[in-house]
Amino acid sequence: MAMKELLRVHREIRDVNDDFHSLRTVLKETDHKSKWNFIMFPNDGALSHLPLIGELVIPERYPIDPPVLHLFTKTLRMNVDVYQHRLRDDTQSTMCFDILRPKAYGGTWQPEYTISCLFASLMQALVTPMVPQDYGGDKPEFVTMGRLEEVKGHVEKTYRAHKNHIGCLPTIPTIAATPIPAQPLTFSRPGKDETLKSLDFVKENMYTSQAIYLQDFERPQFWSTLLDLRNLHPGVVFSAILSNKPGVDLVGRKADTILLRNGVTGTAAKKRENLPLVWFYHGKPLNDQNLSLSITITNDQFTMAYKAEGSDQFLVHGDTPISKLGEAQIGNVKGIPFYLTIYLKRKSGDEGFISVLDQEETGYIHVNLTTLAVHQPSKPTNRPINSVRLNLGSEQTARLQGVIDVYGLGLDFKVQRGITKPAYLKLASGGDMPEKEWTEIVKDVYGPLRDKPVKAEVTAIAADKYCVVLILNNHCRSEKETEKEEDEAQKEEANEKGEEEKERDEEKNEGDEKNESKEEEERNLLPADKLSCITMRLRDESIKADYPAIFAQRVIEEHAKDWVSVGDIYIQLPQPIKITCDVEFEG
């Protein structure tokens, strides 16, 4: 191979490794100059998050001839495993894909293609249930529960045989789910009213939720449930189906059925009215790692998120929603009741149940951000302090912008706060008071909180044709003080006193309560009469800087009187969004 082509190969190998988040593939050098070992992690279906191991061979006539790929791991997919007998043949691939053959031999490979293109094509073939055929249309190749367990066995066996060549497994890229306020979905047996806290799998069992409505952006409502899947075993089929037909036609045989579904093997489906059902793979199998599964339905998306046992973070299942819920994806369904059906079928093994956990009025959705900058607390300087503010940081700002997106507010406005310009709330300014008073406040109130976390709550969103603002609870306190109060409350509850002792201490307690009330007032970082709001979006640069605060004040006052002006939107969040901020000092 000429030096020019050799340099190209090494550059393309480097490109694959640098793009692990997208290609989920790592190539490693071997003792042979034209061979690389590879390990790849599909993101959807039975093979999701499992290490597949193989070998890349670069032919002498590359890039005129395509690379040769040997996949050591058996996948039980016909076009992937069909030529496993070629594993020792450096001139032929073990898989049957057009991109592995040059155009002259009926394939699609062209010299302009790269190794990244090759692995992207292979990955796509691994995460679709449809297998291309040389003659006729694509053939579906679904994963049964039995095949799922067999595939896992082949993966483990192959990894053990080759782990010395592969080394440590890389961390699989995932996307953190964004929490939002959501009402709980409740489940009952079809035709029954009793709300169930556990869903049995005995033979074939179905459970349906209350009616919910999609695409209602005037009165948006978000729903979620949290299921404990630790009791699922390989003999149980589990599916979650969002449909206009509660508990019936779960595979969309009727023309007027509209449904979205996903199941234990990572096999999902979508059907619009008067159109056929379309199957696809989405996310990892759900009977691994004792998962807790959150299912959230908003006006915009139908999303699953999971967390493994021992973890505190929910991850987006499949890295994306199962589906968006707009008219382009599922048609115009406004005013049509939909239901979430949980389908369980025990095919073998023990009977059991999955628990419906307290979702704490929280759902988890996908926000279209994969990398979030980390905000660093401000550093002390010797410059005079002119103002103090709470900085929300990039990650929380992105999370709150995601909540605004869910409500569909100001979608065509200019975003004022984001990853590069995190949101903040000004607490106080030296220009608003005498210098001596300002110096004392900075020293006694804000100084001790420098670079320490402060808790706050977002309680509402207000918007009109000019801006979108977040409204915060005025009661902001340091995290340390909050924990201290909780500890003291627990101690008081634990120390039960007799009636006589309470009477003796009554006078003392009254004095203590006054002192605590005074301390509480002193600890609060915001004046009680000051509206706390953050401008998140503006229509354009012509909007005056003070307009959002004036607008927010008016909306709050009108809301207190049960009045909303035409064109104004005020959304009281079902549950406040708790945020943790840093105190910053500006010179």
Secondary structure, DSSP 8 states (H G I E B T S, - for coil): --HHHHHHHHHHHHHHHHTHHHH-EEEEE-SSTTEEEEEE--SSSTTTT--EEEEEE--TTTTTS--EEEE-S--S-HHHHTTGGGTT-TTS-SS--GGGSBGGGT--B-TT--HHHHHHHHHHHHT-SEE--SSSS-EE----HHHHHHHHHHHHHHHHHHHHHH-S-------B-EEEE-EE--EE-TT-----SEEEESSEEEEEE--EE-S--SS---EEEEEE-TT--TTEEEEEEEESSTTS-TT--STT--EEEEETTSEEEEE-TTS--EEEE-S--SSSTT-EEEEEE-SSEEEEEEE-TT----EEGGGS-SEE-SHHHH---TT-EEEEEEEEEE-SS--EEEEEE--TTEEEE--S-S-----------SS---EEEEE-HHHHHHHHHHHHHHHT-STTSEE-SSSSS--EEEEEEGGGS-HHHHHHHIIIIIGGGBT-EEEEEEEEEEE-SSEEEEEE-S--EEHHHHHHHHHHHHHHHHS---HHHHHHHHHHHHHHHHHHHHHHHHH-SS-TTS-EEEEEEES-TTS-TTHHHHHHHHHHHHHHTT---TT-EEEEEEEEEEEEEEEEEE-
